[in-house]
Amino acid sequence: MEPQHSPAPRPKAIPPYLLNGHSPLHPSFKPENGRTDRDHTYSSIQASMGPHREPVALDQLSLSDGAPPLTATHNSQERSARQYEEVAEADIEDIERKVAARDPTYTAPMTPAATSRSQSPFTANPTVDFDGLSWPSVGTLSRLHERESKEEAQTRLAKLSGAVRTILECIGEDPDREGLHGTPERYAKAMMFFTKGYEENLRDIVNGAVFHEDHDELVIVKDIDVYSLCEHHLVPFTGKMHIGYIPSNRVIGLSKLARIAEMFSRRLQVQERLTKQVALALSEVLKPQGVGVVMESSHLCMVMRGVQKAGATTTTSCMLGAMRKRAKTRDEFLSLLNRR
């Protein structure tokens, strides 16, 4: 026979005055205790609100010179209003341009005249010259004119060949030996090709390929191969250039971006100037909202001589307009390059 277990004792019922915490039904409750708690709570709330503030009179809202200055309690509102005004002034031109673009009676501005010239904000030299060539290629306009005179072009080539022959002699070589026979002339022709950008100008490169469009988002051409000569050692530096711009009623043929980069790179250069020249030239031709140019290259003057660091890569950039003023726009450009 199985033993019988006595049932477990049932828990005592919870007094109703304990169900919701402190209750007036509690035997120890006293009215003065509740009044003390209420006074303490009211004092805490009043202390957290600070001193009592009187409503602002209407005469204090006057904007005249004789109006009393705002008190310290209004400093935060004043700073917020000032920041809003600064942002509005910085972007007012973009706002007006976008509003005008949506007006059906609005007429897009004409493309700048081919004879215009811009002054770089970074240098006192004229950056873009449609009539000839661009700084610092002073005096090379004659190469462009020599295309119509074979005699002058041949004279220049012979002079350059003689200089190369002198170089070979100075390094201890014999220019007349079999292996070097004809090398001065070949190198002279190669050097003329390496620097063919001196014979080109921006007007001929663009060649009227500017069109009116209402596109106002980023246009980017990436991975443009660039080959140039370092003007300090006359050895090559090669890499890729990425060009982007935000149109303002005008766009340019995509191939022209690569041709502009080619024109400036086929000269004696430094990478910093090359990057800036491409950006400023595009800004002069299109008058866009913003321009961004990023270039990555390897310099043989660092690889073959000097420090001899074969894996070193140099990156330069030039941001103009909206690309320079607005961090979000610049970040969008860099993120689309996958180089953030």
C-alpha positions as CSV (number, residue, x, y, z in Angstrom):
1,M,0.0,0.0,0.0
2,E,1.5,3.3,-1.1
3,P,2.0,5.9,1.5
4,Q,-0.3,8.9,1.2
5,H,1.3,12.3,0.9
6,S,-0.3,15.2,2.6
7,P,-1.0,18.1,0.1
8,A,1.4,21.0,0.1
9,P,0.2,24.0,2.2
10,R,-1.6,26.6,0.1
11,P,0.2,30.0,0.0
12,K,-1.4,32.7,1.9
13,A,-3.3,35.2,0.0
14,I,-1.4,38.5,-0.8
15,P,-3.0,41.4,1.0
16,P,-4.7,43.7,-1.5
17,Y,-2.7,46.7,-0.3
18,L,0.6,45.1,-1.4
19,L,-0.5,44.3,-5.0
20,N,0.4,47.7,-6.4
21,G,3.2,48.6,-4.0
22,H,2.8,51.4,-1.6
23,S,-1.0,51.8,-1.0
24,P,-3.2,53.9,1.2
25,L,-4.7,50.5,2.4
26,H,-1.4,49.6,4.1
27,P,-1.8,49.6,7.9
28,S,1.2,51.9,8.3
29,F,0.0,54.5,5.7
30,K,-0.2,58.1,7.0
31,P,-1.6,61.0,5.0
32,E,1.3,63.2,5.8
33,N,3.8,60.7,4.3
34,G,2.0,60.9,0.9
35,R,2.0,64.7,1.1
36,T,5.8,64.7,1.8
37,D,6.4,62.5,-1.2
38,R,4.4,64.7,-3.4
39,D,6.2,67.8,-2.2
40,H,9.6,66.2,-2.8
41,T,8.6,65.1,-6.3
42,Y,7.3,68.6,-7.2
43,S,10.5,70.2,-5.9
44,S,12.7,67.9,-8.0
45,I,10.7,68.7,-11.1
46,Q,10.8,72.4,-10.5
47,A,14.5,72.3,-9.9
48,S,15.2,70.5,-13.2
49,M,13.2,73.2,-15.1
50,G,15.5,76.0,-14.0
51,P,14.5,79.5,-13.2
52,H,11.1,80.7,-14.2
53,R,11.1,82.4,-17.6
54,E,8.9,85.4,-18.4
55,P,7.2,85.4,-21.8
56,V,9.0,87.5,-24.5
57,A,7.3,90.9,-25.1
58,L,6.4,91.8,-28.6
59,D,8.7,94.8,-28.6
60,Q,11.7,92.4,-28.0
61,L,11.0,90.8,-31.3
62,S,11.8,94.0,-33.3
63,L,14.6,93.8,-35.8
64,S,15.4,97.5,-35.6
65,D,18.8,98.8,-34.4
66,G,17.2,100.0,-31.2
67,A,16.0,96.6,-30.2
68,P,17.4,95.2,-26.9
69,P,19.9,92.4,-27.3
70,L,18.9,88.9,-26.8
71,T,19.6,87.3,-23.5
72,A,21.8,84.3,-22.9
73,T,18.8,82.0,-23.0
74,H,18.4,82.7,-26.7
75,N,22.1,82.0,-27.7
76,S,21.4,78.5,-29.0
77,Q,18.5,79.7,-31.2
78,E,20.7,82.5,-32.5
79,R,23.5,80.1,-33.3
80,S,21.2,77.7,-35.1
81,A,19.7,80.6,-37.2
82,R,23.2,81.8,-38.1
83,Q,24.3,78.3,-39.2
84,Y,21.2,78.0,-41.3
85,E,22.0,81.3,-43.0
86,E,25.6,80.2,-43.7
87,V,24.5,76.9,-45.3
88,A,21.8,78.7,-47.3
89,E,24.3,81.3,-48.7
90,A,26.8,78.5,-49.6
91,D,24.3,76.6,-51.6
92,I,22.2,79.5,-53.0
93,E,23.8,79.3,-56.4
94,D,23.1,75.6,-56.8
95,I,19.5,76.1,-55.6
96,E,18.9,79.0,-58.1
97,R,20.4,76.9,-60.9
98,K,18.2,73.9,-60.2
99,V,15.1,76.1,-60.0
100,A,16.0,77.8,-63.2
101,A,16.6,74.5,-64.9
102,R,13.0,73.5,-64.2
103,D,11.6,76.7,-65.6
104,P,10.3,75.9,-69.2
105,T,11.2,79.5,-70.3
106,Y,14.8,79.1,-69.1
107,T,17.5,79.2,-71.8
108,A,20.7,77.4,-71.1
109,P,23.8,79.6,-71.2
110,M,25.9,79.5,-74.3
111,T,29.1,77.5,-74.3
112,P,32.1,79.7,-73.4
113,A,33.9,81.3,-76.3
114,A,36.9,79.4,-77.5
115,T,39.1,82.5,-76.9
116,S,38.4,82.7,-73.2
117,R,41.1,82.2,-70.6
118,S,40.8,81.2,-67.0
119,Q,43.1,82.2,-64.1
120,S,43.8,79.4,-61.7
121,P,43.0,80.1,-58.1
122,F,46.2,78.3,-57.2
123,T,48.8,80.0,-59.5
124,A,49.3,83.3,-61.1
125,N,50.0,81.7,-64.5
126,P,47.2,81.3,-67.1
127,T,46.2,77.6,-66.8
128,V,44.2,77.2,-70.0
129,D,45.0,79.0,-73.2
130,F,42.8,78.1,-76.2
131,D,44.9,80.1,-78.6
132,G,48.0,78.2,-78.1
133,L,49.2,75.8,-75.3
134,S,49.0,75.7,-71.6
135,W,51.4,76.7,-68.9
136,P,54.2,75.9,-68.4
137,S,54.8,75.1,-72.1
138,V,56.0,78.5,-73.0
139,G,57.5,78.8,-76.5
140,T,56.3,75.5,-77.9
141,L,53.6,77.0,-80.2
142,S,56.2,76.9,-82.9
143,R,56.0,73.1,-82.9
144,L,52.3,73.4,-83.9
145,H,53.2,75.7,-86.8
146,E,56.0,73.3,-88.0
147,R,53.3,70.9,-89.1
148,E,52.9,73.1,-92.2
149,S,56.7,73.4,-92.8
150,K,58.6,70.1,-93.2
151,E,61.9,72.0,-93.5
152,E,61.5,73.5,-90.1
153,A,60.4,70.2,-88.6
154,Q,63.4,68.5,-90.1
155,T,65.8,71.1,-88.7
156,R,64.4,70.6,-85.2
157,L,64.7,66.8,-85.5
158,A,68.3,67.1,-86.7
159,K,69.2,69.4,-83.8
160,L,67.6,67.0,-81.3
161,S,69.5,64.0,-82.9
162,G,72.8,65.9,-82.5
163,A,72.0,66.4,-78.8
164,V,71.3,62.7,-78.4
165,R,74.6,61.8,-80.1
166,T,76.4,64.1,-77.6
167,I,74.7,62.3,-74.7
168,L,75.9,59.0,-76.0
169,E,79.4,60.3,-76.3
170,C,79.3,61.8,-72.8
171,I,78.3,58.4,-71.2
172,G,81.3,56.8,-72.9
173,E,79.5,55.1,-75.9
174,D,80.5,55.1,-79.5
175,P,77.5,56.5,-81.5
176,D,79.0,55.1,-84.7
177,R,79.1,51.4,-83.6
178,E,76.7,49.0,-85.2
179,G,74.2,48.7,-82.3
180,L,73.9,52.5,-81.9
181,H,73.8,53.3,-85.6
182,G,70.7,55.4,-86.2
183,T,69.8,55.5,-82.5
184,P,70.1,59.4,-82.2
185,E,67.6,59.8,-85.0
186,R,65.3,57.1,-83.5
187,Y,65.4,58.6,-80.0
188,A,64.8,62.1,-81.4
189,K,61.6,60.8,-83.1
190,A,60.5,59.0,-80.0
191,M,61.1,62.0,-77.8
192,M,58.9,64.1,-80.2
193,F,56.2,61.5,-79.8
194,F,56.5,61.4,-76.0
195,T,56.0,65.1,-75.9
196,K,53.4,65.5,-78.7
197,G,51.1,67.2,-76.3
198,Y,53.1,70.4,-76.9
199,E,51.7,70.4,-80.4
200,E,48.0,70.2,-79.3
201,N,45.7,72.7,-77.8
202,L,42.4,72.5,-76.0
203,R,40.3,74.0,-78.7
204,D,41.3,71.3,-81.2
205,I,40.9,68.6,-78.7
206,V,37.4,69.5,-77.7
207,N,36.5,70.3,-81.3
208,G,33.0,71.5,-80.5
209,A,32.0,68.3,-78.7
210,V,30.0,70.2,-76.0
211,F,26.3,69.5,-75.8
212,H,23.4,71.0,-73.8
213,E,21.8,68.4,-71.6
214,D,19.8,68.6,-68.3
215,H,21.8,65.9,-66.6
216,D,22.9,67.0,-63.2
217,E,24.4,63.9,-61.6
218,L,28.0,62.6,-61.7
219,V,29.6,61.6,-64.9
220,I,32.8,59.5,-64.4
221,V,35.4,58.0,-66.7
222,K,37.7,55.7,-64.9
223,D,41.0,54.0,-65.6
224,I,42.4,56.2,-68.3
225,D,45.9,55.1,-69.1
226,V,48.4,57.9,-68.7
227,Y,52.0,58.0,-69.8
228,S,54.2,61.0,-69.1
229,L,57.8,62.1,-68.6
230,C,59.0,63.4,-65.2
231,E,60.5,66.8,-65.9
232,H,63.1,66.4,-63.2
233,H,64.8,63.3,-64.6
234,L,63.2,62.8,-68.1
235,V,62.2,59.3,-67.2
236,P,58.6,58.0,-67.5
237,F,55.9,57.8,-65.0
238,T,52.8,55.8,-65.8
239,G,49.4,55.1,-64.2
240,K,45.7,55.7,-64.5
241,M,43.5,58.7,-64.2
242,H,39.9,59.0,-63.1
243,I,37.9,62.0,-64.1
244,G,34.4,63.0,-62.9
245,Y,32.2,66.1,-63.1
246,I,28.7,67.3,-62.3
247,P,27.3,69.0,-65.4
248,S,25.6,72.3,-65.3
249,N,23.4,72.2,-68.5
250,R,26.5,71.1,-70.6
251,V,28.2,67.7,-71.1
252,I,31.2,66.8,-73.2
253,G,31.9,63.8,-75.3
254,L,33.3,61.0,-73.2
255,S,36.3,60.4,-75.4
256,K,37.3,64.0,-74.9
257,L,38.0,63.4,-71.2
258,A,40.6,60.8,-72.2
259,R,42.0,63.1,-75.0
260,I,42.4,66.0,-72.5
261,A,44.3,63.7,-70.1
262,E,46.5,62.5,-73.1
263,M,47.2,66.1,-74.2
264,F,48.5,67.2,-70.8
265,S,50.3,64.0,-70.0
266,R,52.4,64.0,-73.3
267,R,54.5,66.8,-71.9
268,L,57.3,67.1,-69.3
269,Q,55.2,67.0,-66.2
270,V,55.0,66.5,-62.5
271,Q,52.0,64.4,-61.3
272,E,50.6,67.1,-59.1
273,R,50.4,69.7,-61.9
274,L,49.1,67.2,-64.4
275,T,46.2,66.3,-62.2
276,K,45.3,70.0,-61.6
277,Q,45.6,70.9,-65.3
278,V,43.1,68.3,-66.4
279,A,40.6,69.5,-63.7
280,L,41.0,73.2,-64.5
281,A,40.8,72.6,-68.3
282,L,37.5,70.7,-67.9
283,S,36.2,73.4,-65.5
284,E,37.0,76.0,-68.1
285,V,35.4,74.2,-71.0
286,L,32.1,73.1,-69.3
287,K,31.7,75.5,-66.3
288,P,30.3,72.5,-64.4
289,Q,29.0,72.4,-60.8
290,G,32.1,70.5,-59.8
291,V,35.1,68.6,-61.1
292,G,37.1,65.8,-59.5
293,V,40.3,64.2,-60.9
294,V,42.3,61.4,-59.2
295,M,45.5,60.0,-60.6
296,E,47.5,56.9,-59.4
297,S,50.9,56.3,-61.0
298,S,54.3,54.7,-60.5
299,H,57.4,56.8,-61.1
300,L,60.5,55.3,-62.6
301,C,62.6,58.0,-61.0
302,M,61.7,56.3,-57.7
303,V,61.9,52.7,-59.1
304,M,65.1,52.7,-61.2
305,R,67.1,55.3,-59.3
306,G,67.3,57.1,-56.0
307,V,65.3,55.3,-53.3
308,Q,64.5,52.3,-55.7
309,K,61.2,51.4,-54.2
310,A,59.5,49.4,-56.9
311,G,56.1,49.0,-55.2
312,A,55.6,52.7,-54.4
313,T,52.5,54.3,-55.9
314,T,51.7,58.0,-55.9
315,T,48.1,59.2,-55.7
316,T,47.1,62.8,-56.4
317,S,43.7,64.5,-56.6
318,C,42.2,67.9,-57.5
319,M,38.6,68.8,-56.5
320,L,36.9,71.9,-57.7
321,G,33.4,73.4,-57.1
322,A,30.9,71.2,-55.5
323,M,33.5,68.4,-55.2
324,R,35.6,70.6,-53.0
325,K,32.8,72.3,-51.0
326,R,30.5,69.3,-50.1
327,A,32.0,66.3,-48.4
328,K,29.0,64.1,-49.4
329,T,29.5,64.8,-53.1
330,R,33.2,64.1,-52.8
331,D,32.6,60.9,-50.9
332,E,30.1,59.8,-53.6
333,F,32.7,60.4,-56.3
334,L,35.4,58.5,-54.4
335,S,33.1,55.6,-53.5
336,L,32.2,55.2,-57.1
337,L,35.9,54.8,-57.8
338,N,36.0,52.1,-55.1
339,R,38.9,54.0,-53.6
340,R,37.5,55.2,-50.2
